[in-house]
Amino acid sequence: MEYKDYYETMGVAREATQDEIKRAYRKLARKYHPDVSKEADADARFKELGEAYEVLKDPEKRAAYDQLGANWQQGQDFRPPPDWDAGFEYSGGFGGGESAHFSDFFESVFGQAAGRAGGGAGGRGAGYQARGEDHHARILIDIEDAFDGAERAITLHAPEVDEQGHVRTRERTLKVRIPAGIKSGQHIRLSGQGNPGFGGGPAGDLYLEVGFKPHRMYSVEDNDLYLDLPLAPWEAALGAKVRVPTPGGAIEMNIPAGTKAGAKMRLKGRGLPGSPAGDLFAVVKIVLPPADTESAKALYRKMEQDLAFNPRAALEA
């Protein structure tokens, strides 16, 4: 997928004010509008301008786009970095009315967020009163916090336009109670932490979508945990009893003789808590001792002679 440099498309600097972006769009839109332009590529350029302006005119979309960084090159194979939007706070949905006509790049960055947020509060008149807009953010937590429950301080980054018309981000830190057993993709609601209400109306809420930080041992699928379990060749061949870490503490597991690499050993109920609790699957990885001494090399040569083992026999049938 090609990275889109919206600032280059609009012919403005990354530090441009919102008014400068608006003026640049109006000028280029007149130049490339298909109804009046004589440029050969007017239609394509007009669509590119529309997509770039859809992002850069909106402080939330622009701040999210800027968060990706400026080091991507045109033509470079682009994929959004994992969890690039974690901690980014926004209000209205990212989807635009014309977003179906925009590029795959636009969809990859803004498409998932489009369904998370609600609409605005509508028009305002004298005596108008309304509830404030809800805010949304995605946060990353430790697997252990989901297992035990915890209270954590989280820092969110929200875009705003300063007095000079530049988009900046402000930070705020909140204490959040993480319930035990929460799954990736579920939400934590913080009442009254969204936008203030209008005319004395109540504030909106803040919805935090939970994801898991990468863990040094576990990966997560729904409520189940997966762990790579290294075994020595003799443990797998002869059987053994080994200690296996779980979020609730290490336990001993019996390894049957003849266990093969890739085998999944299930520990029922040792995954994330829930109704029912998830399981933990230990996935067997056979680890070879290094042949880095003469005695180790001699052992491998003896195995080669005594076992007469052909690991590719099935390929030769």
N, C-alpha and C positions, 0 to 999 in steps of 0.2 A: 504494500500500500504506500502511495506517495505522500510524504509530508507536505502540508500546505502552509506556506509562509504568508499569513494574512496581511502582515504589515507590508511586505513587498508587493503584494497584489494591490493594496491601497496606495502604495507610494508614500507611506508615512513612516516616521521613526517609531521605535517601540516606546519611546517616552512621550508620544503625542498625546495631547489633551483630547477629551471627548469631543469638544467643539472642532478641533482640527480634523479629527476623523470624519465628522459629519460633513464638513466643507469639502474634504477630499472625495468623499463618496458622491456628493451632488455634482461635482465637476466631472468626475469620471463617468457617472451614470448618464449625464447628458452626452458625453463623447461617444459612448458605446451602446446607447439604447438602440435596439434593432430597428425601431420604427424610423429613426432619423440618421443613424450612423452609416457611413459609406466604408467603414473598415471591414476588411474581409473576414476577420474573426470576431465581429461585434457580438454575435449571439453568445459565443463561448465566454468572451471576456465579461459580458454583462452578467452571466450566471456566476462566474468566479467572484465578481465584485459583490453580488448579492450575498453570497456565502460569507465572504470576508466581513462585510458590514454587519451581517446578522450576529457575528461573534464580537467584533470590536466595539459596536455601539452599546452592547450590554455589559455593564461593569462585572457582573458575575461570570458570564461566559468569557470575557476578556481575561479576568484574573485566573480562571481555570486554565485557559489556553496558555497564559504566561507561565503558569506553574509547570508546564511540560518542559520549559527551557527553550533557549534560543539556539542550541547547538546542532539541531537537525538540519540536514542538507536536502535541497530539492532533489527528488529522484531517489532518495535513500529509502530503503525498505523500512517503513514505520510501523511500530506496534506500541501502543501506550504502555509505559513501564508498569509493572505490577503495583497495584495499590497507590498509583500516582495521586489520586484524589482524596486519600485519607486525610481527615482533619480539615477539609475545605467545607465551609459553611455557606449555604445558599438558601434562597427563599423560593422564587418562582421556578417553574419547570424549565429545563434547558431546551426542550423541543420547540422549534419555531414552526409557524404556519406553513412555511415553504420547505421545511427540513427534508421532506421526502424527495425533493429534487436536488439535494445537496450531495456532496461526495461521500465516499466510504470513510474518508478521514474524519469528516464532521460527525458521522454516525458513530465511529469508534470512540470519539472523545465525549460527545454530548448525548448520544442516544440512550445509554443506560440510565442517565440521570433524569431523562425527560419524564419518566413515569413516577418518580419519587415524590414530587412536590405538587401541592395544590395551586389553585389560581389565586389571583389577587383579590383585593377587597372591593373593587368596582369604583364607580364615581363617587364624589363627595359633594355635598351641598351644605347649606346652613343647617346646623343642628344635626349633622350627620354623625352617626355613631356606628362603629363596627368593630368586630374582633380583629386583632392584628394577624398578619400572615404567619403561617407556620414556617419554621426553618428546618433544614435538613442537613445532615452531615454523615459521613462514613468514618468510623473509628476502628482501629485495630487493637485487639486485646490479646493477652497471653492465654494459651489453652488452660493453664492452671487456674486462671481467674474464672473461667467458665466452669471448671470442675468444682471449685470450692465456693465460688461467689466472692466478691471483693468490693471495696470502695476505692476508687482511683480518681486522681486529678487528671483531667484531659484538657489540652489546649487546642482551641479551634481558631481558624483563620477565616475572616470574613472580608469581602471586598467593600470598599466605599470610595466615593469620589471626593477629593479634597477641594479646597476653595479655588485652587488654580485649575481644576478640571482634570487632574491626573488620578488614575485608578491606583489606590493603595490598599493594603490589607491591614486590618487591625486584629489583634489577638485578644482572646478572653479565655480564662481558665475556669472550669467548672468541676465540682465534685460529683461523681457519678457512681451509683450503686449498680454493680453488675450482678445479676441474679445467677445462681448456680444453674447449670444446664442450658444456658442460652446457646442457640445455634448460630452459625454464620448465616447472615441474611435477615435475622430477626432484628426488631427495633426496640430501643429503650426510649420511652417518652418522658421528657422533662417539661412539666406543666409550667406555662408562663414564661418560657425562655426563648420564645420567638420574638417577632416584631411587636412593639407596643401597639395597643389598640388606638382607634380614632375616636375623638369626642368622648373620652371616658370609657370606651369599650375595653373589654379584657384583652390582655396580651395573647399572642399566639403561642403555640407549643414548639418545642425543639424535638425532632425525631432523629435519633442516632442509630444508623444501620451498622450492625456489628460484623466485623470480619476478624479473622485470626492472623496474628503475626506468624511468620515462618518460625518453626520450632526446630531445635537441633536434633530431636529424636522422632517426634510424632508428626504425621499428617492426618488431616481430618476429612471424613466423608460423612455428612449428616451427623449422627451421634457416635459414629464408630471412629476409632483411632487405629492408625497403621504404624508399625514400628519395624525397621529392618533389624533382624536378629542375626548377628554374625555367629557362625559355628565353625569349629575346626573340623577337618575332614573326618577324624576319628570319632568326634562327637556325633556327627551325622550318620556315619557308617555303623557304629557300635551302639548308639543310644547313649543318653546322658541325662543328668539333671542340672539345669542351668538357672541362674537368677535372671529374671526379666523385669526391667523397670516399668512401672505403671504410675499414672498420676497419683494414685492412692498409696504408693509404696511398692518396693520390689517384692516379687513373689518367686517361688521356685516352680519351674515348668519341666515336665518330663518330655524328653525328646525321644521318639521311637527310633529303634534301629532301622537303618536304611532310609532315613529322611533325605529328600532331594532338595536341591536349591530351588527356591521359588515357592516351596510349600507354605501354606498359611496355617499357622497354629492359633486357634481361637481361644481367647480368654473371655468367657461370657460375663457381661455386666461390668467389664473393666474399662469401658469407654467413657464418654461424657454422660453425666447423670440425666435422667429423663424418665418418661413413662411410656415404654420401658427404657431402662438404661442402655446405652450403646455397648458394643463389644470392643475389645482390643485384639487386633490381628497382628501377630508376630510373623513377618515374612522372612523366611530363611535365606541367608546369604552364606555360601561356603567360602571361607577365607583360607587361602593357602599360606603355610609358613614360608618365609623367605629361604631360598637356597643360597645363603650368603656366607656359609662356612663349609669347609671340606667335609665335616661330619654330616651336615645337613644334605649336601650334595650326594654323599654316599648313601644316605637313607632313601633319597629319591631314586637313585639308580637301583637299589635293592628292590624297591617297590615295582619299578619298571620290569625287572627280571622276574620277580616272584609272582606278581599278580596277573601278568599277561592280559592287561586290560586295554581294550580298544574303545575309546569314547565315541568314535565315529562309525561304529559297526552298523548302526541303523541306516547310515547314509550309503553304505556299500551293498545293502541287500538288493 
